[in-house]
Every structure is written in C-alpha cells, then in structure tokens.
Amino acid sequence: MNEPQQKWTETIDANHSLFDLKLKEVWKYKDLVYMFVKRDFVSSFKQTILGPIWFFINPILTTIVFLIIFGKIAQLSTDGAPPLLFYLGGVTLWNYFSSSLLATSSTFTGNAGIFGKVYFPRLVTPISIVISNLMRFGVQLILFILVWAYYLSKGQVHPNIWVLATPFLVILMALFALGVGMIFSSLTTKYKDLSMLLGFGISLYMYATPVIYPTSALRGVFKKIALYNPLTGIFECFKYAWIGVGDFSPAMLGISTIIIVILLMIGIVVFNKVEKTFMDTV
C-alpha cells in the first residue's frame, strides 16, 4: 500500500539569488517585525525613571554641548542660521543614522541564539531595528519642529519647497544605515574586532559629516571629498529646506542617492551570502 505523499506548506531553501531581498517572505512575517519593534522600544526604557522622556533629553543635552563647544568656544559658522536650531537639526538626523547603523551591525552576533532555534527571514531583524529607531526619530523631529516654529515666528528661518523632501531624506538615511549595517554585521561573524572599530569609526565619521558645520565652511580638497559623503547631501538638503541656509544643490542629493543604492546592493549580497553559513562561525 502506497503511503500518501506529504505536502509541505513552506519549503526553506538556501539556494536563492544573492540579490534576492525576499520582501514577500518578510511581509508574511510582518507580525514578527511588529513584535521586534515593540520589544526594542520597551527594552530601551525598562526600569528607567524618565522612560520615553529620554527621547527629548538626549538631543537637548547634545545640542547644548555643541552650542557651547562649537558655537561659543570654536565659533564655527552656521551660515547665519540660529545656532541652537542648526545644531539641533544636525543632532536629530545624526542620532537616527548612528543608532540604526550600530544596532543593525550586530544583527548576526546579537541574535545568534534566536537564529539558531527558529527560522524566519533574517532581514526581519535589521528592518525592525530601522523602524524602531524611526519611532525615536519621529519624536525628536517633533522637538526640532517646535524649536523651528519659534524661530519661524521671529522671522529668523526661511523654509522652502524642499521641506517636502524630508520623508525621502529619512528613507535614504535608513537605507544607508541598513546597507552599511548589513555589511558590518556579516563581517563581524568572523572578525569581531570590527564591532569595536565601527563604534570608533562612527564617532569620527560625525566630524566628516556636516553636523556641526556647513559645507560652505570647507575649502579646497576637503569640500570635494565632502561631496562624496552620502550624508552630506542629506544633511545639507534638510537644513536648507527647513532653515533656508546652506550650500545645497540637487546634484549633492543625487550623488548621495547613487552611493547609498550601491552600498545597499553590496550589503544585500554580503548579507545573503553570510546568512547561509554564519551559524558555523558565530
């Protein structure tokens, strides 16, 4: 008597294209993405006294420090923008990018215990990280808008149509952090020293990005190099759009977009290649 042939509802296959993001599969696990986002949000403020108020405290304190050190002592140019608003805008964007990149870079090493027990699209984890940090960015952006509205009422800022590009700028930052984070998360499965190097590198990278200064303050070769920093076009566009100052041009944003897309594609390839065998090396 022939046994009935078993029919599987889902087949897990390691043989897939390195360029395949498996977005359909990720969509099927959207509830898991929501669970991870909720977990990250709750764990960030569990057993804290002030809780989500830290969303506001962090950028406020950082902005005050920048205002004193770079505004009062170093007297760096802000292109005529109110220094408080100039630094707060830079800090708001930078906090989202740096926190997303650092968290994404530990995708494999930080979740090895879960990955070794149950299957789900590994891309769910970095995507949930980017989304959870997006919630924090949204709260800090509200703080920026409140301060911006104050200076707007005094006629000290001059916003323009590029304000509508803000969602696109946020998406670019998310994709940049996702792409570079996937590259580092893949490499750290074999070379754990890179995780410490990344933390140090991000600190230095902030000074190569127009967070505390405008690109108009740069001269010669430094200005040319800055144009190829993917974050330069994003930061300059944001400040130009909301405050009305800066050395922004659409070409800068175009360069940023091209570089970010290339890095994202590299990140996808490396991530898909490593996810097949990373449990043997973590």
N, C-alpha and C positions, 0 to 999 in steps of 0.2 A: 504494500500500500504506500503510495507516494505521500510524503508529508507536504502540507500546504506551504507554499513559498512565502517567506516573510517579506513584508513590505515596510520599508523604513520611511518615516515621515520626513526625516532630515539626514543627510549624509555629510559628514565632516571630511573634507578633502584638503590635503596640504598642497596639492598641485593646482596652483592658481597663478594668474599673472602677477608679476611684481608691481604692476601699475594699478592693480585692482584694489579700490578702496572698500569694496563690499558694502556700499552705502545702503543697499536694500536690506542686507542682513543686519546692519546697525539699526535700521529703522524698526525691524522686528523686535529689537531689544531696547526700544525707546523707554520702556518702563524701568529697565536696569540703569539707563542713563539718568533718569529722574532720581532713582534711589541713590546713586553715587553722588549726584549734585546735592541732594538733601543731606547725605552723610557728611560731605565736606563742609557744608555750611554749619551744621550742628556741631561737629567736632572742633571747628575753629574757635568756638566761643563757649564750649562746655566747661563748666567750673571756672568761669570768669565773672567778675563782678559787673563790669560795664557792658559785656556782651557786644551786640552789633554797633554800639556807640564807637567802638574801636575803628569802625569804617571811617568815621569822621576824625577821630583823634590822630590817626597815623598821618594823613596828608596835611593836617593843620600843623602838627609839630614839625614835620619835614619842611613844609613851606616856610615856617618861621625861621628855622635854622638856615635855610638857603637865603632868606631875606637878609639875615644878619651877616652871614659869611660872604656871600657873593654879591649882595646888593649894597650893604653898608660898608663892609671892610674892603672887599676886592673891587667894588664899584663897577661890576660888569654891566655892559649895555643891555637894555631890554627893548631897544628900538622905540623908545618913547611910551611904551605900554606901562600901566601901573605895575610896579614890581611884584606886589602881592598876587595879583591876578596872573601875571606872566609865569611866576614860579608854580603857582597852584595848578595851572593848566598843564605844565610840563610834568609835575609830580603825579597828577591824576592819570595821564597817559602812561607814564613810566611804571607806575605801580602795577597796572594791569598787565603790561607786557612782561615785566620781570617776574612777577609771581606766577604767571601762566607758564613761562619758559622753565622756571625752576621746578615747578610741580610736574610738568609734562616730562622733563628729562629723567625723572625717576619712575617712569611708568612700569618698566620691567622689574627693576630691583625692589621697588616698593610694593608691588602686587604679586610677587612670585608665589606667595602662599595661596592666593586665590587662583592664579592661573594654573597652578599645578593640580587643582582639585576639580575644577569645573570648566566647561568650555563656554565661551561666548566671544564674539568678535573683539579682539584685543584693542581695536580702535575705539571701542566704547569708553575705555578709561581716559585716554588723553582728551577726547571730545568732552567728556563730563567735567574734566578739570578746566578746560577753556570756558565752558558755560558757567560753572560755579564762580569762577573769577569774574565773569561778565556781570554777575549779580552785584558783586562788590564794586565793580567799576561804575555800574549804574547809580549806586548810592553816592559814590564820591563825585560823580558827574553832577548830581543834584546840588552838592555843596558848591562846586565850581560855578554852576548856573546862578545860584543865589548871590555869590560874590560878584559875578559878572553883571547881574541885574542892577546891583548897587552902583557899579561904575558906569553902567549904561545910562542910568538915571541922571548921572552927573555929566554925561556927555564926554567921558574920557575913553570910551571904546567905540569902534566903528565896524560893526559886523557887516557881512555881505552874503551874497548868494551861496558861497562855498560852505556855509553852515549846513546846507542840505547834504553835503558830502560826508558828514560826521559818521553815519552808520557804515559807509564804505571804508572809512579810515579805521574804524573799530574792527571790521572784518579783516582788513589787511593785517592789523596787529595780531589778531587771533590766528590767522593762517601762518604768519611769520613765526610766532611762538610755537605753533603746532609743528611746523616743518622742522625747525631747528631742534625743538624738544624731542621729536621722534628720532632724529639723528643721534643726539647725545644719549637718549635712553637705550638705543640699540648698541652704541659703542661701550656704554658703561657695564653691559653684561659681561664683557671681557676685561675692560680696563676701568676699574672702579675709581682710579685716581682722577679720571675726567670729571667726576661729580664735584670734587673739591676745586678742580681747576675752573669749572663752569661758574661756581659761586664767585670766585675771584674775578673771572673774566667779565661777568655781568656788571660788577662794581666799576670796572674800568670802562666798560662799554658805555655806561651812562655819561661819562665825560667826553666820549666821542660822538654823542648824540646831543642835539640842541635842546637840552632840558633846562639848563641854567644860563644859556646864552643863545642869541640868534645867529644864524649862519652869516648874516651881514657883518658880524664881528670878525669873521675869519678872513684870512688873506692868503693869496697865492696857492701853493700846493695843498694846503690844509683845506681850503674851500673846495677844491676839485675832488679831494678824497671824500669829503663830507657828502658830496652829491651822490656817491655810490653806497652810502649807508642807507639801507632800506627804511630806517626810521626817520631819516631827515625829511623826506617829502611829507610823511605823515604828520610829524610834529609841526613843521612849518605851515602846512595847509590848515591844521587845526587852529593855530594861533592867528594866522591871517584871517581865517573865516570868522572866528569869534571876537577877536580883539582888533583886527584891522591893521596889524603890523607884521613885518617880516619880509624876507627876501624870497617869497614863494612864486613858483611858476608851475603850470600844469605838467611841464616836462619832468620836473622833480618827482611828482607823484607817479608819472608813467614809468620812470626808472625804478622807483620803489616797487611798483606792481610787478614788473618783469622779474626783478631779482627775487622777490618773495615767491612768485609762482615756480621759478626754477628750484629754489630751496625746498619748497613744499613737495615737488615731484621727487627730488632726491630723498627727502625724508620718507616718502611713501615707499620707495623702492627698498631703502635700507630697513625700514620697519617691517615690511612684508617678508623680507629675506630672513631677518633675525628671529621673528616670532615663531618660525618653524622649529628652531633648534635651541632657543635661548634657555630652556629648562635644563639643558645639559651643561650649561656654563655658569648659570646664576648660583 
